[in-house]
Amino acid sequence: MKTQVGIIGGGPSGLILSQLLHLQGIDSVILERKTTDYVLTRIRAGVLEQGLVDLLHEAQVFERMEKEGEIHDGFDIAYNGKTHHVNLKKLTGTGVMIYGQTEITRDLIDARKKSGGVILEEAEVFDIQGLETDNPVIHFAQDGEDHILECDFVAGCDGFHGASRKAIPKEIIKTYEKVYPFGWLGILSETPPVSHELIYTRDEKGFSLCSMRHKMLSRYYIQVPLTDKVEDWSDDRFWDALKSRLPQNVADKLITGPSIEKSIAPLRSFVCETMRYGRLFLAGDAAHIVPPTGAKGLNSAASDIHYLSRALIDFYKTGEEKGLSEYSSKALKRVWKAERFSWWMTSLLHNLPNSEGESGDFTGKMQEAELDYIFNSEAALKSLAENYVGLPY
C-alpha cells in the first residue's frame, strides 16, 4: 500500500490533518489501532480556542459545531466562598467555543468517509523504517496479518503511548516531565449545567471544575489523591464532595443525577524535543501533554496541525521545504507557552503540598495572594484571559 502521508493515529489531530491535506489534493492513509466505535467513546475536553474553530472551518467540518456548540464569553474562578468573573470577550475581544472533542471526532470521521478517505481500524503499528530517506515505511498488523504502508512522510498523531515517538533514536530525543501528586475524578451526567459558563474552584478540600457539553449534559471534576480508585466513589459521594467545594450559592443550584461516565485521570506536564526526525513529524499528545486545567491539550494539538499541514501543502504545491525544516522549532515555541499556562493554572488552583523548607501552608498563602493580585490588576487579568482564549499561531 502506498500514499503520500502516512498518519498514525485516528484521533482529532490525525483526522484534521488528513482532511486538510485531502482538500489540497494530497493523499493520506490513517492507521488507528482501535475501532471507530471505541474512539468515539473517549470523553475529552470541549473548550476550543478560536484557532481550532478556524481550523475546523478551513477543514470544512464546522456545521454541527456552529449549530450545537456554545460560545462562552467568560468563566468564573471561585475561592474563599466567592466567585470572580473573567470576562474574556471584554479583555481580549473573543471568547471560546464549547463543543465536545468526541463530537469533533465524529464530525471529522464522517467527513473523511464521505470523501473516500482511508481509515484503517485496528491497525497496530509495530515498526517505522527509513525515516532518514525519501521513502519511509510503516509496518503494521491488522486482522492477524502484517502489512506495509509506503509513504513520503509520516505524521505521528498516536498519543503519549504510541509508536511514533519511540521511532526517534534516544540520543536525538530529549524529554521534560512533571507528574502531579493528584488526579481528576470526572463524571458526565445528563443534567443541566450549574452555570452557563465554566466555574473553576480553589478550596481547602481541593480543586473542582463545573463544565458542560451542552444544555442537558454536564461534566464535573474534583481533585482526588492518585491512590483513589473509581470504585471508591459512588455518585452520592461525588456530588457531596463537589457541593462542599463550591460557593454556597452555586452548590444550592446544582442539579445532580446518575453518572453516565466516571473516570480518574492523572495529571502530568510533558514535552518531547524534537518534534521532527527525518520524515517523521510528531503532533499532539505524541509530543506533549498538559494538565487539563488550562484546556490546552486539544488546542495545542490543533496548533501543531496548523503548522504541519501548511508545511506539507507548501512542499507538495511548490517544493518548498522551509516549513518542514522549521516545524519542530515553530510548534515547540507555542507548545511551551501552553505548557507554562497549564502548569500555572494547575499550581494556582489545586491543593499542593509544601515544598522542602516551607511551613504553615506557605504554598496556600501564595495561591491566595496570586488570586487576589489577578482580580485587582487589569494587566494580570488580561494576561490570564489572553492565554485562556489562546495565543496566536
N, C-alpha and C positions, 0 to 999 in steps of 0.2 A: 504494500500500500504506500502511496506517495501523496504528499501535499506540500504546500508552501510553508505553512506554520503549524507545527505540532503543538497543541495546547494540552498540558497535563493538568487536569482539574476542571470539573464542570460546575463550580460554584459561580457566583456573580462575576468575579474577575475574569475567569476564562470565557464565560458566556458573553460578557460585554465586548471583550477583545475580539472574539470570533465574529460577532455581529458587526462591529465597526469595520473589520477587515473585509467582510463579505460585501458591505455597501460600497467598498472601493475596488471590488473585483478581485480580491485576494483570497485564495482558498485556505481553509484550515480544517483540522480534524481535532475534536475534543476527546480526550481519554479520561473517563470518570470511573473511579474504582467502585463506586456504589451505584445503586439503581436510582432512576429519577424519582421514584416514589420515596426512597429514603432521603434523598437530598431535600425534598420538599417537606419533610417532617422536621428539619432542623430549625429551631426557633432562634432568631438572631435579632440584633438591634434594628431600629427603624427610624433613626434620626438622620436625615440626609442633608448634607451641605448643598449649597446652590451649584457647586462644581459638579457633583454627582447628578443632580437633576438635569443640568445642561448636557452632561454626557449621555444620559438616557434619551434626551431629546435628539441628540446627534445620532444615536443608535436607532432612532425611530421606534423606541419602545417606551412610550410615555402616556398613552391614552388612559389606561386604567389608573395609573398613578395620579394623573391630573383630576380624574373623576372621583376617586375614593380616598386619596391622600388628603392630609390636612396641613395647612400652613400654620406654624406656630411663630408668633412674633416675639416670644419671650419665654422665660421659665422662672421658677422660684427656687431660692435656696432658703431653707428653714434652719434656724439654730436658736438655742435659748428660748424655745417656745414661740418664736415669731417667724413669719415668712417675709422674705425680702425679694422684690421682683427685679429681674434683669430684662430690661426692655431691648431686645435685640434689634428690632426694627428702628427704634429711635436712635440707638447707639451706632448702628452700622449701616442702616438703610435696607437691610434684608432680614429675613427670618430663616427658619429651617422647615423642611418637609418631613412630615411623619407618615411613613409608609414602610411596612414590614419588609425585611430582607427576603423572607420566604416568598412574598408576593412579587418582588423584583425578579427573583429567580424563576418563578413560574412564568412571568411575562417574557423573560428572555428565552426560556426553553421553547415556549410557544412560537416566538419569532424565529428562532433558528430552525425549528421543524417546518414551519410554513415556507421558509426559503430554501429548504432542502439541505440544511446544514447537517453535518455528520457528527453525531454524539454517540460514542461507543460506551455503553454502560458496562459495569462490572469488568472494566479493563484495568488490570493491576500492572503498573509499570515496575519492572524489576531491574532495568539497566538502561543507561543512556550513554551512547558511544559517539565518538567523532565530533565532539563539541568544538574542537580546535580546527576543524576542517569546514569546508563549504557544504558538507552533506552529513549532518548529524543523523543518528539513527536511534529511535526509541524502541526498546524491546518490552513487550507487554504480554500478559497472559489473559485469555478470555475463553470461557467455555471449555476449560481444561486443555487448551492448546496455546502454544507460544506464537506470537505474531511480531512483525516488524513494521514500523512506520518510518519511512524515509522523508526527510523534510529539509528545508533551508534553514529554519530557525526553530528553537524550542522555547516555549513560554511556560515557565514553571508557576502554575497557579494552584498548586495542590496542597496548600496549607502547611502548618508547622511540622507535621509528621510525614510529609510527602517525600517522594524520591528525588525531587529536583535539586534541593539544596545539598543533599548528600552526594550529588554527582560532581560537586565542586571540590577539587583537591583541598585537603585540610591545611596545607601550607599556604594556600591562597586566601582562604576564608578567615574572617575574624568576627566573633560574635560578642555581644554585650547583653547582659541579662540581669533583671531584678525580679525576684519572686517575693510576692507579698504574703504576709503571715495570716491571711484570711481569704475567704471566698464570698461569692454572692449566691444566696439562695433565692431563686426566682420562681414565680408561679405565673401562669396565664389563666385568666378567668373570664368567663362570658358575663361580665358585669360592666356597667357604665363606669368610666374612669372617675376618680375622686375629684379631678381637676381637668379643665380643658387644656392645660399646659403641664409640663413636667415639673415635679417637685423633688429636689434633692434635699435630704435632711441629714444634718450632723447632730448626733445626740449622744449622751453619755452611755447609752445602751448599745450604740453602734449606728452605722450609716443605714439609710434606706432611700429608695427611689420609687416614686409613683410615676408610671408612664402608661402609654396606651398604644394600641394598634389601630383602633377606630372607635366609634361611639358605643359599641357594645362588646369591646374586647380590651381588657386591661392587662398590663404587665407590671408586676410589683417585685421589688428586690429588697432583701435585708442582708447586712453583713453578718457572717457566721464564721466560727473557727473552722480551720481546714480539717479538723478531726470529726466534724459533724457529717452525718450521712442523711440522704434524703428521707430515708425511712424513720429517722428520728423526729421528723417534722410533720405532724398532722396538719390538715388545713386550719383547724381551730388554733393550734399553737402558732402557726404562721401569722394569722390575722391578729391574734392578741399581741404578738411581738411587734408587728408593723404599727398597730394603733398606739402602742406605748412609746414609739419613737417619733410620732408625728405631733405637730402642734394640736392642741385640743380641738380647735375649730375645724381642722382638717379631718382628724380622727372621727369626729361626730358625723361627718358627711360620708364616710367610707361605706360603700355597699359591698358586702362580702358574698361569696358563693363558692361552689366546688371548684377546685383547680382542674384544668384540663391538661396541664403540663406542669411539671415541677422538676427542678434540677439545681445542682450546685456547681458553680464554675469557679475554679481557682483563678487568681489574678496574677499576671506577670507582665513585665515590660521586656521586650526582646528585639534586638536589631542585628541583622546579618550584613556585614560588609565583606565582600562586594555583592551587588545585585546582578552582576553580569560575569559570565565566564565563557569566553569564546562566543558561540552561537546560542548560548543559554541565557535567558533573562528571567529573573525571579520577580514575582509580583504578589502583593497582598501578604497573607499570613505565612507564605513560604519564606518571606524575607523579614517580616517584622510583626510583632504582637504588641498591642496596647491593652491596658486595663480598660474596661468598658465605661469608666466614669465620665470620660470626655466625649464619648460617642464618636471615636475616630477610627475604629477598626475598618469598617466597610468603606468609609470615606477616604482613608489613606490608600486602600487598595485601588479605589477609583482614580486617585491622582497618579498612581503607578501606571494604570492602563491608559490614562490620558497621554502620558509621556511615551509609553511603549507603542501605542497604536500609531501615533504620529511619526515616530521614528521608523517603524516598519512601512508605513504608507509612503513616506519620503523615499525610502530605499527602493521600493518596487516601482514608484512613479518616476523617479529621477536618477536613481543610482546613488543618491546622497547617503553617506554613512555617518555623518556628524551626529545625528540624533541617536543612533545606535551606540556610538562611542561615548556619548555624554549621558546616556540613560541612567546609569548607576549613580553617578555623582549628582545629577539633577533630581532624581527621585529621592535619594537619601537626604538631600538638603531639606526637603519638605517633611520627610518622614521624621527626622529628628525634632522638628518643631512640634509635630503632632505628639511624639513621644513625651516631649517636655510638658506639654499642656495636660496630657492624660496623667502623667506622674504627679503633676502639681495638683490637679483636681482630686486625685486619689489621696494624696498626702494631706490635703486640706480638709476633707470631709469624713474620713474614716477614723475610728479609734485606733491609735497607733501606740505601740509600746515605747517607753522612753529609751533613748539611746544610752550607751555607756556614759556615765558621768552626769546624767540628768536625774533629777528627783522632783517630787512634788507635782507630778503631771506637767512638767515644763512644756512638753510637746503640745498638750491640750491648750495651754495658755497661748502658745504661739499660733495655733489654729484660730483661736478666738480673736487674737489681735489682728491676724491677717484678714479675717472676715469683716471685722469692724472697719479696717482700713479700706477694703474693697467698696463697701457700701457708704463710705463717706469720702470717696475720692472719685471724681468723674473719670480721671485718667485710668485708674485701676479698673473701674467698672467697664470702661470701653475696651481695655486690653482683654479682659475676660470675654466680653461679647465678641470681639473680632476673631478670637481664637475659636470660640464655640461655633460660630457660623462658618468658619473655615477660611484659612489663609488662601490667597490667590495661587493658582498653578504657575 
